[in-house]
């Protein structure tokens, strides 16, 4: 996969201003509209652009508490069943399989610390979940970002 300076400029521009539009993006990066559209299509086709979804802030929807759960699950039972259970819980917004003493890392949100207990109870209700360890995020000083990765590729 090759990302050149034009691809990087397009990615940075759309990351910073997702609603910019192809015509304005083309003007800003100094390329033809068709070129920018073709680059966007290729970047999406090869998976560099994962999706075009709007980023929603859970806190603005009434879920200001973010927590991370490390889950140990019963071995030999498979993770599909428990990840299906987790996917059915609306407050679970991310699940990763991980290495180390835990098996899954779950990012979830809740309406309050008291509501967090309800969500954790929902998570551990699955009998495949053997143990859960929770940490509550107090702040997000570095939010999810990809800009530095894009810049590092073309340098």
Buried (B, 14 or more C-beta within 10 A) or exposed (E): EEBEEBBBBBBBBBEEEEEBEBEBBBEBBEBEBEBBBEBBEEBEEEEBBEEEEEEEEBEEEEBEBBBBBBBBBBEEEEBEBBBEBBEEBEBBBEBEEEEEEBBBBBBBBBBEEEBBEEBBEBBBEBEBBEEBEBEEEEEEEEEEEEEEEBEEBBE
